[in-house]
Amino acid sequence: MTEFDIKVFSLSTCGHCKSTKRFLGECAVEYDFVDVDTLDKEEREAILEDVKQLNPKCSFPTIKIGETVIVGYREDEIKKALGL
């Protein structure tokens, strides 16, 4: 298990987002995620503001592991951030 809070901002139809969630599952870490495209308008706008603070381009997936932000499906960077 990891001592980090892990949050994944994703899109339900994004292949890279699905791969990221699958990879985190394979690493046996607990994480929270939100599929931004499935939210209602007000929730989506609020979450997008949060994502823009982490990733100004607002691309997906945006992953926050502790204080580390990773944009895109990058196994090596995710492993490094998790200390694996």
Backbone as a printed PyTorch tensor [residue, N CA C, xyz], in Angstrom:
tensor([[[  0.8330,  -1.1950,   0.0000],
         [  0.0000,   0.0000,   0.0000],
         [  0.8720,   1.2510,   0.0000]],

        [[  0.3020,   2.3310,  -0.4410],
         [  1.0290,   3.5850,  -0.5330],
         [  0.5160,   4.5760,   0.4990]],

        [[  1.3760,   5.4780,   0.9170],
         [  0.9550,   6.4910,   1.8760],
         [  0.4710,   7.7600,   1.1940]],

        [[  0.4270,   7.7660,  -0.1290],
         [  0.0240,   8.9390,  -0.8860],
         [ -1.4730,   8.9420,  -1.1610]],

        [[ -2.0330,  10.1450,  -1.2340],
         [ -3.3780,  10.2880,  -1.7780],
         [ -3.2250,  10.3160,  -3.2890]],

        [[ -4.0160,   9.5020,  -3.9680],
         [ -3.9250,   9.4110,  -5.4260],
         [ -5.2790,   9.7680,  -6.0110]],

        [[ -5.2670,  10.7040,  -6.9550],
         [ -6.4990,  11.1440,  -7.6170],
         [ -6.2450,  11.1430,  -9.1150]],

        [[ -7.1720,  10.5550,  -9.8580],
         [ -7.0810,  10.5110, -11.3110],
         [ -8.2660,  11.2770, -11.8880]],

        [[ -7.9640,  12.2760, -12.6830],
         [ -8.9870,  13.0080, -13.4260],
         [ -8.9550,  12.4330, -14.8320]],

        [[-10.0840,  11.8950, -15.2810],
         [-10.1000,  11.1460, -16.5320],
         [-11.3700,  11.4170, -17.3240]],

        [[-11.4030,  10.8390, -18.5090],
         [-12.6000,  10.8370, -19.3540],
         [-13.0280,   9.3840, -19.5250]],

        [[-14.3090,   9.1320, -19.4930],
         [-14.8130,   7.7570, -19.5500],
         [-14.4960,   7.0560, -20.8660]],

        [[-14.2770,   7.8110, -21.9300],
         [-14.0410,   7.2250, -23.2520],
         [-12.5680,   7.2080, -23.6550]],

        [[-11.6870,   7.6660, -22.7840],
         [-10.2630,   7.8290, -23.1070],
         [ -9.4890,   6.5380, -22.8500]],

        [[ -8.8490,   6.0240, -23.8800],
         [ -8.0580,   4.8080, -23.7520],
         [ -6.8750,   4.9610, -22.8010]],

        [[ -6.2000,   6.1160, -22.8390],
         [ -5.0710,   6.3530, -21.9390],
         [ -5.5420,   6.4280, -20.4890]],

        [[ -6.7240,   6.9890, -20.2800],
         [ -7.3010,   7.0590, -18.9340],
         [ -7.6090,   5.6600, -18.4130]],

        [[ -8.1950,   4.8280, -19.2640],
         [ -8.5040,   3.4520, -18.8700],
         [ -7.2270,   2.6870, -18.5600]],

        [[ -6.1920,   2.8880, -19.3610],
         [ -4.9150,   2.2140, -19.1300],
         [ -4.2960,   2.6620, -17.8070]],

        [[ -4.4120,   3.9380, -17.4990],
         [ -3.8800,   4.4620, -16.2350],
         [ -4.5790,   3.8110, -15.0550]],

        [[ -5.8970,   3.7440, -15.0920],
         [ -6.6520,   3.1360, -13.9910],
         [ -6.3330,   1.6440, -13.8740]],

        [[ -6.1970,   0.9690, -14.9840],
         [ -5.8520,  -0.4550, -14.9730],
         [ -4.4570,  -0.6440, -14.3630]],

        [[ -3.5150,   0.1930, -14.7610],
         [ -2.1510,   0.0960, -14.2470],
         [ -2.1160,   0.3420, -12.7320]],

        [[ -2.8190,   1.3540, -12.2580],
         [ -2.8600,   1.6100, -10.8130],
         [ -3.4530,   0.4140, -10.0730]],

        [[ -4.4690,  -0.2120, -10.6640],
         [ -5.0460,  -1.4140, -10.0710],
         [ -4.0390,  -2.5460, -10.0040]],

        [[ -3.2430,  -2.7080, -11.0680],
         [ -2.2140,  -3.7410, -11.0940],
         [ -1.1290,  -3.4720, -10.0480]],

        [[ -0.9270,  -2.2030,  -9.7180],
         [  0.0580,  -1.8290,  -8.6900],
         [ -0.5180,  -2.0080,  -7.2860]],

        [[ -1.7780,  -2.3870,  -7.2090],
         [ -2.4570,  -2.6470,  -5.9310],
         [ -2.4570,  -1.4330,  -5.0110]],

        [[ -2.6910,  -0.2610,  -5.5940],
         [ -2.8160,   0.9540,  -4.7890],
         [ -4.2610,   1.4380,  -4.8430]],

        [[ -4.6630,   2.0630,  -3.7640],
         [ -6.0010,   2.6440,  -3.7330],
         [ -5.9370,   4.0400,  -4.3340]],

        [[ -6.9360,   4.3760,  -5.1200],
         [ -6.9740,   5.7010,  -5.7280],
         [ -8.4280,   6.1110,  -5.9260]],

        [[ -8.6130,   7.4120,  -6.0130],
         [ -9.9170,   7.9670,  -6.3520],
         [ -9.8320,   8.4670,  -7.7780]],

        [[-10.9510,   8.4090,  -8.4790],
         [-10.9700,   8.9660,  -9.8290],
         [-12.3000,   9.6360, -10.0770]],

        [[-12.2800,  10.5290, -11.0380],
         [-13.5120,  11.1510, -11.5000],
         [-13.4570,  11.1930, -13.0190]],

        [[-14.4970,  10.6400, -13.6420],
         [-14.6460,  10.7480, -15.0950],
         [-15.3600,  12.0640, -15.3600]],

        [[-14.5880,  13.0620, -15.7330],
         [-15.0760,  14.4330, -15.8390],
         [-16.2500,  14.5500, -16.8130]],

        [[-16.2150,  13.7880, -17.8940],
         [-17.2620,  13.8960, -18.9110],
         [-18.6090,  13.3390, -18.4590]],

        [[-18.6500,  12.6410, -17.3380],
         [-19.9260,  12.0890, -16.8680],
         [-20.6080,  12.9840, -15.8350]],

        [[-19.9620,  14.0740, -15.4640],
         [-20.5140,  14.9770, -14.4540],
         [-21.5280,  15.9360, -15.0660]],

        [[-22.4280,  16.4530, -14.2150],
         [-23.3340,  17.4790, -14.7240],
         [-22.5520,  18.7820, -14.8990]],

        [[-23.1520,  19.7480, -15.5580],
         [-22.4420,  20.9580, -15.9810],
         [-21.7390,  21.6810, -14.8370]],

        [[-22.4170,  21.8960, -13.7230],
         [-21.8220,  22.6440, -12.6180],
         [-20.6470,  21.8770, -11.9990]],

        [[-20.8460,  20.5770, -11.7740],
         [-19.7610,  19.7630, -11.2170],
         [-18.5720,  19.7210, -12.1670]],

        [[-18.8520,  19.5420, -13.4550],
         [-17.7910,  19.4660, -14.4560],
         [-16.9780,  20.7630, -14.4810]],

        [[-17.6540,  21.9050, -14.4540],
         [-16.9480,  23.1850, -14.4820],
         [-16.0520,  23.3430, -13.2550]],

        [[-16.5490,  22.9320, -12.0830],
         [-15.7610,  23.0390, -10.8520],
         [-14.5370,  22.1260, -10.9080]],

        [[-14.7220,  20.8910, -11.3540],
         [-13.6070,  19.9410, -11.4430],
         [-12.5890,  20.4040, -12.4770]],

        [[-13.0560,  20.9500, -13.5980],
         [-12.1220,  21.4260, -14.6190],
         [-11.2530,  22.5560, -14.0830]],

        [[-11.7860,  23.3820, -13.2000],
         [-10.9780,  24.4330, -12.5750],
         [ -9.8800,  23.7980, -11.7180]],

        [[-10.2280,  22.7260, -10.9970],
         [ -9.2220,  22.0070, -10.2060],
         [ -8.1480,  21.4120, -11.1120]],

        [[ -8.5740,  20.7980, -12.2140],
         [ -7.6220,  20.1870, -13.1460],
         [ -6.6910,  21.2570, -13.7200]],

        [[ -7.2370,  22.4050, -14.0800],
         [ -6.4170,  23.4800, -14.6650],
         [ -5.3530,  23.9760, -13.6960]],

        [[ -5.6160,  23.9010, -12.3910],
         [ -4.6080,  24.2800, -11.4050],
         [ -3.4290,  23.3030, -11.4350]],

        [[ -3.7060,  22.0430, -11.7240],
         [ -2.6710,  21.0100, -11.7910],
         [ -2.0230,  20.9290, -13.1660]],

        [[ -2.8360,  21.1270, -14.1940],
         [ -2.4320,  20.9200, -15.5820],
         [ -3.1190,  21.9850, -16.4320]],

        [[ -2.4520,  23.1240, -16.6670],
         [ -3.0860,  24.2330, -17.4010],
         [ -3.6520,  23.8520, -18.7670]],

        [[ -3.1070,  22.8140, -19.4070],
         [ -3.6410,  22.3900, -20.7040],
         [ -4.9390,  21.6150, -20.5530]],

        [[ -5.2170,  21.1690, -19.3290],
         [ -6.4630,  20.4680, -19.0180],
         [ -6.6470,  19.2360, -19.9060]],

        [[ -5.5710,  18.4420, -19.9980],
         [ -5.6300,  17.2180, -20.7850],
         [ -5.7660,  16.0250, -19.8380]],

        [[ -6.1030,  14.8870, -20.4150],
         [ -6.4130,  13.7180, -19.6020],
         [ -5.6260,  12.4990, -20.0510]],

        [[ -5.3040,  11.6180, -19.1140],
         [ -5.5550,  11.7260, -17.6850],
         [ -4.5960,  12.7140, -17.0190]],

        [[ -5.0700,  13.3400, -15.9610],
         [ -4.2270,  14.1210, -15.0690],
         [ -4.2350,  13.3640, -13.7480]],

        [[ -3.0580,  12.9990, -13.2880],
         [ -2.9160,  12.1470, -12.1100],
         [ -2.1690,  12.9240, -11.0380]],

        [[ -2.7010,  12.9140,  -9.8240],
         [ -2.0260,  13.5590,  -8.6970],
         [ -1.7000,  12.4730,  -7.6860]],

        [[ -0.4060,  12.2850,  -7.4550],
         [  0.0760,  11.3090,  -6.4850],
         [  0.8420,  12.0940,  -5.4400]],

        [[  0.2430,  12.2750,  -4.2710],
         [  0.8430,  13.1550,  -3.2770],
         [  0.9180,  14.5530,  -3.8610]],

        [[  2.1070,  15.1060,  -3.9410],
         [  2.2940,  16.4340,  -4.5310],
         [  2.7630,  16.3640,  -5.9860]],

        [[  2.9180,  15.1710,  -6.5090],
         [  3.3990,  14.9810,  -7.8830],
         [  2.2270,  14.9340,  -8.8490]],

        [[  2.3420,  15.6850,  -9.9400],
         [  1.3150,  15.6830, -10.9850],
         [  1.9200,  15.0500, -12.2390]],

        [[  1.1890,  14.0900, -12.7880],
         [  1.6040,  13.4080, -14.0160],
         [  0.4860,  13.5870, -15.0230]],

        [[  0.8510,  14.0060, -16.2150],
         [ -0.1310,  14.1940, -17.2780],
         [  0.0990,  13.1150, -18.3200]],

        [[ -0.9370,  12.3370, -18.5750],
         [ -0.8320,  11.2650, -19.5460],
         [ -0.5320,   9.9340, -18.8830]],

        [[ -0.6120,   8.8900, -19.6720],
         [ -0.3400,   7.5370, -19.1960],
         [  1.1540,   7.2860, -19.3040]],

        [[  1.8450,   7.4390, -18.1820],
         [  3.2930,   7.3100, -18.1440],
         [  3.6810,   6.3510, -17.0130]],

        [[  3.7740,   5.0790, -17.3460],
         [  4.0310,   4.0440, -16.3420],
         [  5.2670,   4.3330, -15.5050]],

        [[  6.3640,   4.7010, -16.1430],
         [  7.6050,   4.9390, -15.4050],
         [  7.4580,   6.0760, -14.4050]],

        [[  6.7980,   7.1540, -14.8140],
         [  6.6040,   8.2890, -13.9110],
         [  5.6560,   7.9200, -12.7640]],

        [[  4.6430,   7.1290, -13.0710],
         [  3.7030,   6.6940, -12.0230],
         [  4.4330,   5.8150, -11.0150]],

        [[  5.2250,   4.8620, -11.5040],
         [  5.9830,   3.9850, -10.6090],
         [  6.9240,   4.8090,  -9.7250]],

        [[  7.6180,   5.7670, -10.3130],
         [  8.5510,   6.6070,  -9.5580],
         [  7.8080,   7.3720,  -8.4640]],

        [[  6.6630,   7.9620,  -8.8220],
         [  5.8860,   8.7200,  -7.8500],
         [  5.3630,   7.8440,  -6.7180]],

        [[  5.0860,   6.5800,  -7.0430],
         [  4.6050,   5.6410,  -6.0350],
         [  5.7280,   5.0060,  -5.2310]],

        [[  6.9710,   5.2180,  -5.6780],
         [  8.1110,   4.6180,  -5.0050],
         [  8.2610,   3.1320,  -5.2960]],

        [[  7.8150,   2.7160,  -6.4840],
         [  7.9080,   1.2980,  -6.8700],
         [  9.1400,   1.0200,  -7.7050]]])
